[in-house]
Amino acid sequence: MEPRTTSRRNFLALSMGLPLGAALAACGTSGPANPGGGGASGGGGGAAGAKATYWYITGQPQEGIRGNTLKRFNEANPNEKIAATTFQNDAYKTKIKTAIGAGQAPTIIFGWGGGTLRSYVQAGQVEDLTSWFDSTPQVKDRLFDSAFGAATIDGKIYAMPCEAVQPIILYYDKRAFEKIGAQPPESWGDIMDLVPKFNAKGIAPFSLGGQSRWTNMMWLEFLFDRIGGPEVFQAVFDGEKDAWSNPASIDGLTKVQELVKANGFIKGFSSITADSNADQALLYTGKAAMMLHGGWTYGGMAQDGGDFVSGGNLGYMNFPPVEGGKGDPSNTVGNPGQYLSISSKATPEAKEIAKKYFATAILNDAEIKEWIDTGSVPIVKGVESQYATVKDAAWQQFLYGIASNAKTFAQSWDQALSPTAAEVLLDNIAKLFQLSISPQQFADNMNAVIGK
């Protein structure tokens, strides 16, 4: 698959940390494959001496890192081997759903936390790891605190956070700001003040691939947080009645429509797709001044944008505060990590092997180096010095600062919610941005699917 065609949708479906120089998706066959060093057999069968199983998703270099980590563990623990099977993205989703429903899941379940994990918990299919984390503080304490949110259901931890982060970033073209003699926005008020100034110069204030819908969602995720704090969406996630009608929610919905009405987005944004990276191109070609998008887009812009990145024209920052808002400006949204759970149906011996794997192999020094070398930011505290010598040091240090300092790192809404609610959400977000429904209608429509 060509790097420039990979979307955030593919990224979130894979839930992988994207390297700076390439965008990745799960390409190739849809069936299972044997990972290097994992000793796998199709369908999760065991290799010689294997006493636990692990399924995960293909796509390099992430698959390679996972395979290397597993190989090191198996070599160090010849009597406690883990047999792995890799699947292309769609095949994995189908296979794991079927296996969990039949009580035949692998010992270690690769996942994304949030709504999917909640469904596993409600079905009694995954282990409660809370007491294990309490008894092994050296494991939990070294990981970003914010990574545990999507692993926690009703106050209990059901998954091991792993791999890398990808927060949503406010990018901007320094050249565009020079043209209007302005500085990057420090508040929502600044954003609204900049809109007419850019439009007067024939520059769209914001690029947006609105046809993809999830790109619009990022705006609401930040506005809800900055206005009312993380508890606004947490109430939705917790299934509280009429949670979408929170005054902070209505305020955020209203503000985004005000931005649309002020021509804050590129003309025709509803027909632009993020899958083609057309929204990125609008930024690096100077047609738009700013873009709210995932950390994974940096690599695409560096690769396809000529000297836009290498020439120092790209700026980036966290989303600014909203005047009078309750949300902490350090908060971020996006992908706080990937997640590994343990099947409640596994044997006691297999469960102990999985926990040993979590404690000794996941994000150990060797794996951390591999993630950093691919341009990713692993969810580990105290490794910022390792970014000093990489190619894109300033960028990786920025991402590390965003993720490690976030009071709350909220999971993308369409990952946090159930598939049913997520689809209704994306449909209503598109209508909201097209001004075909009001903020109250949006809230009413979403309240109707809370908990579904």
N, C-alpha and C positions, 0 to 999 in steps of 0.2 A: 504494500500500500504506500502511495506517495505521502511523504510527511505533511505536505501542505493541505491535504484533504482531510486530515484527522480533526475531529471536532471535540468540544468538551463533552458532548454526549457520549462519544466513544470513550473519552477519558474517564468520565464518571461511571460508565458501565463497567469499565475495567477497574476503576478505583486504583489507579497507579500513579506514582509520582513521575511526571514527564520530564525527561532530560532536556536541557536547554537547547541542544543542537538539533533535536528531532522530535517530532510529534508521533506518538505511537498509537496503534490500535491492534486489536487481535486479528491478525490476518492469517490466511492459510486454511487448513482443513477444520471442519467443525467437530471432529471426533477427538477422542483422547489421544495423548501422545506421552511418551516416556521422557521425563526430564533428565538432564545429565546428572548422573551421580545419585539419583533418587531411587534407583532400583525399582521402577514402577512397573505395573502391568495394568492393562485396561480395566476400567471399572473399579479401581481401588484395590485390586488384589495385592498380595504381599510378595515382596522379594524374599530371597533366602535370609532367614534370621529376622525378618521384619515383624514387629509386634504392634505397630501402630500405622495408621494410614493418613494421608494428607492429599487433598485435591486443591489445585489452584489454577490460575488462568495463565495462558500463554501471552507472548508479546515481549520482544527484547527491548532494552536490556533487563527489564524487570524480571522476566522469567529466568534469565541467566543468574541474577543475583539470588533469587529464591533457591534455584538449584544448587548454587555454590554453597549457600548456607546449610542446606540439607546434607550435602555431601560431606562437609566438615563435621557435622553432628554425627552422621552415621559412621564416619571413620574413627571418631573419638569414642563412640559408644557401639561397638560391634555386636553387643548382646541386646541392644535396645533400639534397633534400627526402625526408621520410619520409611514406609514405602509411599511414594508420591505418584500421582497421576495428574497430568496437565490437560486442560480443556480449552478450546477456543471459547470466547466469551459467551455467546448465545447457548452453545452446547452445555457449558458449565451451569448456567442458570437453570436450564431444563433438568439436567441431571441431578443437581443438588436439591432442587425442590422435590423431585420424585423420591430421591433417597431419604431425605429427612421425613417426608410424609410416610414412608414405609418403615421408618425406624432403622434404616440401614445406611446412615451417613458415615463418612470417614471419621476417624478419630478427631482430626483437626479440620475445621470448616473455615475456609477463606470467605470473607464477607465484607460488608460495608457499614455495619452498625445500623443505628436508626430504626426505621420502620421494619425492615426485613428482620433485624435481630429481635425486635419486639415480638414479631410473629413466632419466631423460634422459641422465645421465652414462654409465651402464652401457651404454646403447644407442649412445653416441658421437654424440649429436644436438646437444650444446651445446658452445660454446667454453670452453676453460680460460682464465680471465681473470687468473690469478695473476700472470703476468709483466707484464700491462698495469697492474694495480694497483701492482706494485712500481715501475714506471716512471712512474706518475702519483700519487705519494704525496699530492699536494694533494687528490685525490679521496677517497682512503680515510681520510686522517687527520681529515677534518672530520666524518665519520660516526661514530655510536655504535659502539664496538668490539663491543658485544654483538650488533649487527645482523648481523654476518658469520657467526655460528655456523650459521644455517640455510642460508647460501649456500655453505658449505664442505663438500666431500665428500672424504674421505680426504686431508685436509690441503691441498686445492687449492680455490680460489675459482672458482665457476662462475656466479655471478650478481651483479648490482649491487643492493645493498639500496636501497630507496627508500621514499618516502611517510612513514607515521606508525606510532607504536607503540601497543599496547594491552596493558599488563600486567594480570595478575589482582590484584585488590585485596581486602583484608579491610575491609569496610564495617561500621560499627556505629552504633546509635542512641544518641546521648548521653542521651536521656531515659530509656532502659531502664537504663543504668548508674547514673544518678542514683537510680532507684527502689531499687536494691539497695546503693547506697553503695559502688560499686566502680569501679576504673579499667580501661581496656582491657588486654587480656592482653599481657604481655611475654615469655611463654614458653608452650610446650605445657602445662606444668604449670598455668599460670594458666588456660588454656582449660578444662582438666578441672575445676579448682576452681570456675569460674564456672557450670558446667552445673547443678549442683543448686541454686545460688542463684537463677538465673533460673527454673528449673522451679518452685521454691517460690513464686514470685511470679506464676505462670501465664503466663510469657513464654517462648516457645521460645528456647533458646540460639542456634540457627542456623536461618535459612531455607535451604531447598534444593529446587530443582526437579528432584528425582531421576529423574523419568520420562524426562527428556531425556538422562540418562547422562553426557554430557560435563561437566555441572556437578559430578558426583561426582568426575570425573577430576582436577579442579583440586586437590582435597584430597591425592590421592596424589602429584601432581606436586610439590607443596610439601614433603610429608613425606619423600619420597625424597631431595629435595635437602637439606633441613635436617638429616636424619639422616646421610646418606652423602656428600653433595656431588653436583655435576653428573655426575661420572664414573659414578654408578650407572646412570642412564638412558642415558648415552653408550655404555655397554657393550651395552645392548639395541640401540641405533641402529646400532652397529658390527657387530651380528650375532654377538656372542660367545655361545658355547654356555652354556646355563643361566644367562644373565645375570639373569633375573628371580628367581633363588634367592639372590641376594646377601643376606647377613644384614640389611643396611640396608633392603632391599626388604621382607623378611618383617616386620621391626620396624614399618615404615610401614603395611603392610597390617593388622597386628595393632592398631596404635594407632587406625586409623580405625574398625575394628570395635568397639573399646572405647568410642569416642565414640558410635557407633550404640547400643550396649547401654546406655549411660548416659543415653539419651534426649537426646542432644545436638542432634538435628535435629527440626524441626517434625513433629508427628504426621502420618502419611500422606504423608511426603515422596516416596515412590516413585510416587505418583499425581499429583504436582504437576509442571506443565510450565514450563520456562523460556521456551518459545516464546510463551506468553501473558503473560509478565512477571508471573505470579502470585507468583513468589518475591520479586521486588522489592516488590510490594505488601505482602507480609507484613512486610517491614522498615519501610517508611515508615508503615504503619498501626499500628505498635507491637506487632504480634503476635509478632515475632521480634526478638532483640537484635542479631544479627550476620548477615553474609552474605559468603561468599567468592565473588566474581564478577568479571567483566571490567570494564575501564575504560569500556567502551561503555555500561554500565548507568547511569552517572551522569546522562546526558542524559535517560533515561527517567524516572528518579526526580525530576529537576528539573522535568520537564514534567507528570508525572502525580501527583506526591506532595504537591500543595498547597504548604504552606510548609515541608515537611520539609527541603528543601535551602536554600531562600532564608532560612528562619528560623534557620539555623545548627545544626540538629539532627543532621545527618549528619556522622559522623566517618569517617576512612579512614586506613589504615596498611598497611605491608608485612606479610607473614605473619611471625609471631614465630619465634624459634629454638626448637629442641628441645634440652632439656637433654642435654649430652654429645654433641651432634651435630657432625659435621664440616663441614657446609655453611655457607658465608658468609651471614650474615643479610641482606646487600645483594642477594643473588641474587633473581631473579624469573622468572616463567614467563608464557606467553601468546603474543602476536604481536609479535616483535621487528622487524617491518617487512614490506614486500612486496618482490618480487624480479623483476628483469628479466635474462633470459639472452639470449645471441646464438646463433642457429642455426649449427651447424657446416657446414651445407649452403649458407649464404649466400655470395654472391660476396665476394672480398676488398674490393672497393669498398664494398659494403653493410656489411660488418663494421666498416670504418673509420668510416663515417657513424654507425653505432650507438654506437661508442665515443666519438665526438665529442658525440653526444647525451647520453650518460651524464656526460661531463666538464663540459659547458657548460650543459645545460638542466635535467637532473634535480636538484632541490633547490637551484637557484640562488636568489638573493635574492627574485625575484618569486614563485617557487613556494612558498618557505618562508612568505612572508607570507600566501599564499592558504590554506595548510594551517592556519596559526595562526588566521586569521580564521574558519575553520569550527569552531574549538574543538579541533583536533587538535594532537598534539605530533610534529612531524617529527623524523626520526632524525639531527638535526644538532647538533653540539656548539656551545656558546658563543652560543646565541640566547635564553637565559633572560630577558634584559632585555626581549625583545619580548612576553613574557607579562604584563608589569606593567600594561598598559592594557586588557586584554581583560576581558570580563564576568566570567568565572570564573577570575580570575588565580590564586587560591590553589590551585585544583584543577589547572590546567595546570602550574603550577610544581611541584606535588607529583608529577605524572606525569613531568615532565621529570627531576626528581631521581631517581625510581625507575629510569627507563630509562637515564639517563646514568651513574648510579653503580653499576649492577648489574655485579658481577664476571662473572656469567653470566646471560644472558637466554635461557632455554630455550624452544624452540618447543613449542606444545601437542602432546602425544603423538600425538593422532589425525591431526595434520598431518605430524609427523615420520616416522611409520611408513607402510608401504605400505597401500593400501586394504584388503587382505585382513587384515593384522595388526591394523589399526585397528578393524575391525568386531568381531573376536574380543576385542580389548581392551575395547571399550565393553560388549559383552555380559557379560564376566566382571566388570567393575566394577559393573554393576547387580546381579549375583548376590552380589558381595562385600558391598555395602551392604545387601542384603536378608538377609544372614547365611545364605545358602543354600549357600555354599562357604567353605572355610577359607582362610587366607592361603597355605598350602602348595598347596592345590588350585588357587588362582588362579595361583601361580607355575608350577606344572606345566602348566597349560593354556596359559599365555603362552609358556613355553619351547618348546612344540610348534610355534609359528608364528614363531619368531625367524628372520629372513632370508627370510620368505615374502611 
